[in-house]
Amino acid sequence: MAEEFDPRQMQGTFERQNCGIPELLETTSMPSTPPNPIPGTTLFDGGQARKGYALNKMCFSFNSAEARDEFRRDEAAYTRRFGLNDEQARAIRERDVLGLLAAGGNVYYLAKFAGILGLDVQDLGAAQTGMSKEAFKARLVAQNQQPETLS
């Protein structure tokens, strides 16, 4: 009969092994561009994630109403508090969605920022594709209805 698993045996395993995650992140590299890049699209990969850490952390803070109010009171101070670089701070000031994506922003975190502006994810998608929101929504509906015929 097989020995029964006792989850207490695993206690501390992660700490003992350290899993090498920090070292793995430092030594693992991904290509800077995909083999078949999508024209006009910023690929959110490991490099972009590192680049946008401060920006995405700031946008995540907008889950809190207090944080949103603080941002509205003094945007410049708020961006400095999170350590945004010049490119990121400029894109925030100018409400430049494509600039935020290029500066390492993740669309799901940027949606928190867009919410402050009264925008939604479809507004972000439209900006990303250079389409009007209505055209972007129509394209989503069309792709849902005929996914095999659209590219």
C-alpha positions in Angstrom: 0.0 0.0 0.0 1.4 3.4 -1.0 2.3 5.8 1.8 -0.3 8.5 2.4 0.7 12.0 1.5 1.1 14.4 4.5 1.0 18.0 3.4 3.0 18.9 6.5 6.0 17.3 4.8 6.0 20.1 2.3 6.1 22.8 4.9 9.2 25.0 4.3 10.1 23.2 1.0 10.0 26.5 -1.0 12.2 28.2 1.5 14.6 25.3 1.7 14.9 25.0 -2.1 14.7 28.7 -2.8 13.4 27.5 -6.1 16.1 29.7 -7.9 13.4 32.1 -9.1 15.4 35.3 -8.7 18.4 33.7 -10.4 16.2 32.3 -13.1 14.7 35.8 -13.8 18.1 37.3 -14.1 19.5 34.6 -16.4 16.5 33.9 -18.6 16.2 36.0 -21.6 13.5 36.1 -24.2 13.9 37.5 -27.7 13.2 41.2 -27.8 10.7 40.7 -30.6 8.6 37.8 -31.6 9.6 35.8 -34.7 6.4 37.1 -36.4 5.7 40.5 -34.9 2.1 41.9 -35.2 2.3 45.2 -37.0 1.5 48.1 -34.7 1.4 46.0 -31.6 3.7 46.2 -28.5 4.3 42.7 -27.3 4.0 42.5 -23.5 6.9 40.2 -22.7 9.3 39.9 -19.8 11.3 42.9 -20.8 8.2 45.0 -21.1 7.0 43.7 -17.7 10.3 44.8 -16.1 10.2 48.2 -17.9 6.6 48.9 -16.8 6.8 47.6 -13.2 6.4 51.1 -11.6 3.7 52.2 -14.1 1.7 49.0 -13.6 2.1 49.2 -9.8 0.8 52.7 -9.9 -2.2 51.7 -12.0 -2.9 48.8 -9.7 -3.1 51.3 -6.8 -6.2 52.8 -8.5 -8.2 49.9 -7.2 -8.5 52.2 -4.1 -10.8 55.2 -4.2 -8.4 57.0 -2.0 -5.6 56.5 -4.4 -7.7 57.7 -7.3 -8.5 60.8 -5.4 -4.9 61.4 -4.5 -3.9 61.0 -8.2 -6.5 63.5 -9.2 -5.3 66.0 -6.7 -1.7 66.0 -7.8 -0.8 63.7 -10.7 2.8 64.7 -10.9 3.4 64.0 -7.2 1.6 60.7 -7.5 3.7 59.6 -10.5 6.9 60.6 -8.7 5.8 58.6 -5.7 5.7 55.4 -7.8 9.0 56.3 -9.6 7.7 56.5 -13.1 10.3 57.4 -15.7 10.1 60.4 -18.0 8.5 58.4 -20.8 5.8 56.9 -18.5 5.1 60.3 -16.8 4.7 62.0 -20.2 2.4 59.3 -21.4 0.2 59.7 -18.3 0.1 63.5 -18.6 -0.8 63.3 -22.3 -3.2 60.4 -21.9 -1.3 58.5 -24.5 -2.5 54.9 -24.4 -0.1 53.7 -27.1 2.7 55.5 -25.3 1.8 53.8 -22.0 1.8 50.4 -23.7 5.2 51.1 -25.3 6.5 52.3 -21.8 5.7 48.9 -20.4 2.1 49.3 -19.4 -0.1 46.2 -19.3 -3.5 46.8 -20.7 -5.2 45.2 -17.7 -3.5 47.6 -15.3 -3.9 50.5 -17.7 -7.7 49.8 -17.6 -7.5 51.0 -13.9 -6.0 54.3 -15.2 -8.6 54.5 -18.0 -11.4 54.2 -15.5 -10.3 57.4 -13.9 -10.7 59.1 -17.3 -14.1 57.5 -17.8 -12.8 55.1 -20.4 -13.2 51.3 -20.6 -11.1 48.5 -22.1 -12.9 48.8 -25.5 -11.7 52.5 -25.6 -8.2 51.2 -25.0 -8.6 48.6 -27.7 -9.9 51.2 -30.2 -6.9 53.4 -29.4 -4.5 50.5 -29.7 -5.8 49.6 -33.2 -6.4 53.2 -34.4 -10.1 52.5 -34.8 -13.1 54.3 -33.4 -14.7 52.6 -30.4 -17.8 51.8 -32.6 -15.6 50.2 -35.3 -13.6 48.3 -32.7 -16.8 47.0 -31.1 -18.2 46.0 -34.5 -15.0 44.1 -35.3 -15.2 42.2 -32.0 -18.8 41.2 -32.8 -17.9 40.2 -36.3 -15.0 38.1 -35.1 -17.3 36.4 -32.6 -19.8 35.6 -35.3 -17.3 34.3 -37.9 -14.0 33.5 -36.2 -12.8 31.2 -39.0 -13.2 33.8 -41.7 -11.5 36.8 -40.1 -7.8 37.2 -39.5 
